[in-house]
Amino acid sequence: MKPLPAQRYEYAEWGQVRVNIDYHVCIDDHFYSAPYTLTHETLWYRASHRTVELFHQGKRVASHVRSFKKYGYTTDPSHRPAAHRAHLEWTPSRLIQWGHSVGANTAAVIEYVIRSRPHPEQGYRSALGILRLGEKFTTTRLELACEKALSIHAPGYRSVKTLLEQRMEAAPLRDDEVITGDAEQLGAANVRGRKYYN
């Protein structure tokens, strides 16, 4: 009989994930960073109770402490692209401008989503999701839903999607829901808000 291993066996799950434009992958509703050069690539992951490892073509490219925080982010700063690289396909200003082509309220929600994150890239996924809602529900309804989301202090993908799915974007607010003011009151001083675009 050989001696037992020094460390106890640790169960791990394997699977495949695709690196999103924000250079993160989603594993059990948590987002882990990968080197930005692997954006759009498919990676293998090994997730144990303690660690998450990412592999590209058989080589380990990232290792993170496992987190079970739903919709949280674990980001290795070395995975981030250098600021303002010319070859990056997406930038905050481009996404905000795309939102502005729908309407001022949509632009304000997208700007809030992007600027409220520690790193702007972490808001890209939600921003693109909001813009895609315009394809599914029409841009007119999306603009109304974003206006409602701003007025009830809930400018995010899930709240806008819920408003659209429940056809509540045009419903009048109850007296206790009416909130005066603008996006600056949403907790992000650097959000311009709807009045900026008028």
Sequence and secondary structure as in RCSB ss.txt:
>XXXX:A:sequence
MKPLPAQRYEYAEWGQVRVNIDYHVCIDDHFYSAPYTLTHETLWYRASHRTVELFHQGKRVASHVRSFKKYGYTT
DPSHRPAAHRAHLEWTPSRLIQWGHSVGANTAAVIEYVIRSRPHPEQGYRSALGILRLGEKFTTTRLELACEKAL
SIHAPGYRSVKTLLEQRMEAAPLRDDEVITGDAEQLGAANVRGRKYYN
>XXXX:A:secstr
     SS    EEEEEEE  TTSEEEETTEEEE  GGGTT EEEEEEESSEEEEEETTEEEEEEE    TT EE 
 GGGS  TT TT S  HHHHHHHHHHH HHHHHHHHHHHHTSSSGGGGHHHHHHHHHHHHHH HHHHHHHHHHHH
HTT  SHHHHHHHHHTT TTS   TTT   S GGGGT TT   HHHH 
